[in-house]
C-alpha cells in the first residue's frame, strides 16, 4: 500500500480539480483545529487552563481523525486484498507531498532566474515563514534548500514512515499532529500555552523520520555526482544536535554537507531575529543552481525511500 501510494503521489500529486471539489485531508483537519482554537483558546484564561485546553484540542483532533481513517481502512479491507490495497493506497496518496514540495521549491529557482530577487522572494514566501524582504539572493536560496530538507522529513518521510507502521490510520494521525503543530504550535502570546501539546507531540512523532531522512540524504549523496556522502555524514554528526529544533537539524545538516553549503544560522521571522547554529561548514552563498542540485538529491532520496518501502514489503510478505 505504501509503495503504491508513494508512486501515485509522485506521478499525479493531488489533482487541482479534486482539491476544488472536495478540499484536502489537511484542510479538513485544519478546519477542525481552527474551530477548536476559536472555541477553547480564550485569552482571559490563565496559562495552565489554556495548556489543558490545548491538550483537549489535540485529543479531539486525534480521535476524529483516527476514527475516520480507521473506518475508511476497514471499508477498504472489506473489498478484498487487492482492491482494498489499491483503494487504500489511493486514499493514502493524499498524505505525502513529494510532488508539491518539488514543484514549490523548483518554482523559487525558476522565478529567481526569470524575475530576479523580487520573483524569488514571492516564490519563497509560499514555503517559508521568515520575512522574505530580509532575504538577499543567497539567503533566499538557502531558505528554499532548508525548506526542501525539512519538509522532505515532515512532509514525505514521516507520513511514509507512519503509513508503513500503522497503515492509513497511522499516516492520518501523523498528518493530524503535524497540521496541529503548523497551526497552533508556535511560541506566540496566543499559542505559547494552547499549542504546547501539539508542538511537543510533533517533536516526538518526527524523531524517527528525521533520522531516517538524514540517512536517505547521505545515501542519495553517494549516488549523486558532485555531492559528498562523507561530508553529509560529518555534518550530521557535528551539527544536527546544535539546531534549535530536535528534528530539523538532521535533514538540514545532511543536505548542507552533501552540497558543500552552510544552512540555517541566524534568520528573521516577521520582525523577530532568531539565532541558530549553522548546519554544514561550506559556503553560505547559495544560488539557484544549488537549489536545482538539492532537488536532484531530493529526487534520488525519494527513489531510495520507495526502494526501502518495497524491500520491507517483500520481507513482510516472505515472513
PyMOL commands that set and color helices and strands:
alter all, ss='L'
color gray80, all
select helices_A, chain A and resi 2-12+16-22+25-40+47-77+81-92+98-124+132-134+137-184+196-205+207-222+229-242+248-259+288-318
alter helices_A, ss='H'
color red, helices_A
select strands_A, chain A and resi 263-264+267-269+272-274+278-279
alter strands_A, ss='S'
color yellow, strands_A
deselect
rebuild
show_as cartoon
